[in-house]
């Protein structure tokens, strides 16, 4: 049977037939249903009781195709099972930053979940120049808890391998392998970019051997380093915020992969927001500098906060178990040295993945609004070139950038050089 998206009346009837959802929402006749999905994959509905608007849910349904492209790019609806499982797993590990799943229907490939009606998409807030005082604290906590507790540093090896066997998400991983690590570095028909973007910038992606080799290294790591359960698409459009709370949503790309991929995706989006702020911050005569510095400060706080919390979880677990990961005494110098080595490698991975993610958003299929909403094509291209320069440096120099402050200096230098050339 061919897939058809729900009509409002059909969805109201469906929800009314689920006791736990009806108890939450009330009479189906009182429901207001709006389809709001503007993402790449799924249909998303806000469902609200018009007589008691605090009674609301979100319904998400997976069609058998990539919504961004249409029926010419078929996908299995089973991806919704992966997303539900990931939300429940992450919710168990970090409940304060993951929305609740109220109901899942494997036959209709949908779920009913918590409606974060007092929150907004982080990307939109950043475009408007909103500062969120707890954002870095919350996101560093989310990263530390989800990445640590899903890894071999915490789980018994047999438990980790059993979990991996049930979390194979090959179809969506293939999308990432192609759209993030492969197509942007070749003249592929799926690539979409501003006509004002200099041809030299595109040629550099395709002909710079050091850059292409670095991207290949990151692709290999993505495909083979099954370190922990990842969100898999942790950009600023997958985070809901207000001044008090932060929630991570939409883990449909969840899979077991390298820890740095989630952290790198988040840092990439903060850096794209940083470079695009040179346009958005100047609207109505504003000065972008202060907010740009806030974005860089958030980048530092997220990495440093994550690193500190991750190491604290690691030390506490080894202290409780009495068995350090590398063997031997838990208080030996080798244990501390290994932890430091591990975090240096993780930062290098993070920066390499961030570079790939930034390049993908400039020349690949799926864009970010802070770039695409710059109406002046020449100005947009200037900002995109800065982002590409930064991304290349992150990839090629990832092992030389030994702390997050070096990344901030790199981004700042790229921005200042561009401004000085005006």
Residue pairs with C-beta under 8 A, 6 or more apart in sequence:
3 63
3 64
3 65
5 35
5 43
5 61
5 63
6 14
6 43
6 45
6 59
6 61
8 33
11 33
11 45
11 47
11 59
12 28
12 29
12 31
12 33
12 47
13 28
14 108
15 21
15 22
15 25
15 28
15 31
15 47
15 57
15 59
15 112
16 22
16 27
16 28
18 103
18 112
20 102
20 103
21 57
21 102
21 103
21 112
22 28
24 55
24 57
24 102
25 31
25 47
25 49
25 55
25 56
25 57
26 49
26 51
26 52
26 55
27 49
30 49
30 50
30 51
31 47
31 48
31 49
31 50
32 47
32 48
32 49
32 50
33 45
33 46
33 47
33 48
34 45
34 46
35 43
35 44
35 45
36 44
36 45
36 46
37 43
37 44
37 45
37 60
37 67
39 67
39 68
39 237
39 250
40 66
40 67
40 68
40 366
41 62
41 66
41 67
41 68
41 75
41 79
41 252
42 60
42 61
42 62
42 63
42 67
42 80
42 252
43 60
43 61
43 62
43 63
43 67
44 58
44 59
44 60
44 61
45 58
45 59
45 60
45 61
46 56
46 58
46 115
47 56
47 57
47 58
47 59
47 115
48 55
48 56
48 115
48 117
49 55
49 56
53 117
54 117
56 115
56 117
57 102
57 112
57 113
57 114
57 115
58 99
58 112
58 113
58 114
58 115
58 116
59 110
59 111
59 112
59 113
60 80
60 83
60 110
60 111
60 113
61 80
61 108
61 109
61 110
62 75
62 77
62 79
62 80
62 83
62 109
62 110
62 252
63 75
63 77
64 74
64 75
64 76
64 77
65 71
65 72
65 73
65 74
65 75
66 73
66 74
66 75
66 175
68 365
68 366
75 171
75 172
76 171
77 109
78 109
79 169
79 171
79 172
79 252
80 104
80 106
80 109
80 110
80 111
80 252
81 104
81 106
81 109
82 167
82 169
82 172
82 252
82 254
82 255
83 111
83 250
83 251
83 252
83 254
84 101
84 104
84 111
85 166
85 167
85 254
86 167
86 229
86 231
86 251
86 252
86 254
87 98
87 99
87 101
87 111
87 113
87 251
88 101
89 150
89 229
90 98
90 146
90 229
90 231
90 248
90 251
91 98
91 99
91 100
91 101
93 145
93 146
93 149
93 150
94 141
94 142
94 145
94 146
96 138
96 141
96 245
97 138
97 139
97 141
97 142
97 246
97 247
97 248
98 142
98 247
98 248
99 113
99 114
99 116
99 240
99 247
99 249
100 113
100 114
101 111
101 112
101 113
101 114
102 111
102 112
102 113
102 114
103 111
103 112
104 110
104 111
104 112
105 111
116 240
116 247
116 249
118 242
119 240
119 241
119 242
119 245
119 247
120 240
120 241
120 242
121 236
121 237
121 239
121 240
122 132
122 135
122 236
122 237
122 239
122 240
122 241
123 235
123 236
123 237
123 239
123 269
123 273
123 368
123 369
123 370
124 369
125 132
125 241
126 236
126 270
126 273
126 295
126 370
127 273
127 276
127 280
127 369
127 370
127 373
129 277
129 280
129 281
129 286
129 291
131 291
131 294
132 241
132 242
132 243
132 246
133 243
134 243
134 244
134 245
134 246
135 241
135 246
135 298
136 298
136 301
136 302
136 305
137 301
137 305
138 245
138 246
139 239
139 246
139 248
139 266
139 302
139 305
139 306
140 301
140 302
140 303
140 304
140 305
140 306
140 308
140 309
141 305
141 309
142 246
142 248
143 262
143 263
143 266
143 302
143 306
143 310
144 305
144 306
144 309
144 310
144 312
144 313
145 309
145 313
146 228
146 229
146 231
146 262
147 227
147 228
147 230
147 259
147 262
147 263
147 310
148 154
148 228
148 310
148 313
148 314
149 155
149 313
150 160
150 163
150 228
150 229
150 256
151 160
151 227
151 228
151 259
152 160
152 227
152 325
153 314
153 317
153 325
154 313
154 317
155 163
163 229
163 256
164 226
164 256
167 229
167 254
167 255
167 256
168 255
169 232
169 253
169 254
169 255
172 232
172 252
172 253
172 255
173 222
173 223
173 232
173 253
173 255
173 257
175 253
176 222
176 232
176 233
176 253
177 219
177 222
177 223
178 190
179 190
179 360
179 364
179 365
179 366
180 222
180 356
180 357
180 360
180 364
181 215
181 216
181 218
181 219
181 222
181 356
182 188
182 219
183 190
183 191
183 364
183 365
184 191
184 205
184 356
184 359
184 360
184 362
184 363
184 364
185 205
185 206
185 211
185 212
185 215
185 359
186 206
187 206
190 364
190 365
191 363
191 364
191 365
192 363
192 364
192 365
192 367
193 202
193 362
193 363
193 384
194 377
194 380
194 381
194 384
195 377
196 377
196 378
196 380
196 381
197 362
197 363
197 381
197 384
197 385
198 381
198 385
201 384
201 385
201 388
202 363
204 211
204 388
204 392
205 211
205 212
205 359
205 363
205 388
206 212
208 392
210 396
211 392
211 395
211 396
214 352
214 355
214 395
214 396
214 398
215 355
215 356
215 359
215 395
217 352
218 349
218 352
218 353
218 355
218 356
218 395
219 356
221 258
221 260
221 349
221 352
222 257
222 258
222 261
222 353
225 257
225 258
226 256
226 257
227 256
227 257
227 258
227 259
228 256
228 257
228 259
229 254
229 255
229 256
230 253
230 254
230 255
230 256
230 257
230 258
230 259
230 261
230 262
231 238
231 248
231 251
231 253
231 254
231 262
232 251
232 252
232 253
232 254
232 255
232 257
232 261
232 262
233 250
233 251
233 252
233 253
233 265
234 248
234 262
234 263
234 265
234 266
235 265
235 266
235 268
235 269
235 357
235 368
236 266
236 269
236 270
236 273
236 368
237 250
237 368
238 248
238 249
238 250
238 251
239 246
239 247
239 248
239 249
240 246
240 247
240 248
240 249
241 247
258 349
258 353
259 346
259 349
259 350
260 346
260 347
260 348
260 349
260 350
260 351
260 352
260 353
261 349
261 353
263 302
263 303
263 306
263 346
263 350
263 353
264 349
264 350
264 351
264 352
264 353
264 354
264 355
264 356
264 357
265 353
265 354
265 357
266 302
267 299
267 302
267 303
267 350
267 351
267 354
267 407
268 353
268 354
268 355
268 357
268 358
268 361
268 391
269 357
269 368
270 295
270 298
270 299
270 302
271 295
271 299
271 354
271 358
271 387
271 390
271 411
272 358
272 361
272 368
272 370
272 371
272 387
273 295
273 370
274 292
274 295
274 296
274 299
274 411
274 415
275 383
275 386
275 387
275 390
275 411
275 414
275 415
276 368
276 370
276 371
276 374
276 383
277 288
277 291
277 292
277 295
277 370
278 288
278 292
278 383
278 415
278 419
279 288
279 374
279 376
279 379
279 380
279 383
280 288
280 370
280 374
281 287
281 288
281 289
281 291
281 292
282 288
292 415
296 408
296 411
296 412
299 404
299 407
299 408
300 404
300 405
300 408
303 347
303 350
303 404
304 404
307 343
310 343
311 339
311 343
314 325
314 339
315 339
318 324
318 325
318 330
318 335
319 330
322 330
323 330
324 330
324 332
324 335
325 335
325 338
326 334
326 335
326 338
328 334
328 335
329 335
344 402
347 401
347 402
347 403
347 404
348 398
348 399
348 401
349 398
351 394
351 395
351 397
351 398
351 401
351 407
352 394
352 395
352 398
354 391
354 394
355 390
355 391
355 392
355 393
355 394
355 395
355 398
356 391
356 395
358 387
358 388
358 390
358 391
358 394
359 388
359 391
359 392
360 366
361 367
361 368
361 371
361 387
362 371
362 384
362 387
362 388
362 391
371 380
371 383
371 384
371 387
372 380
374 380
374 383
382 418
385 418
386 414
386 415
386 418
389 414
390 410
390 411
390 414
393 410
393 414
394 401
394 407
394 410
397 410
401 407
401 410
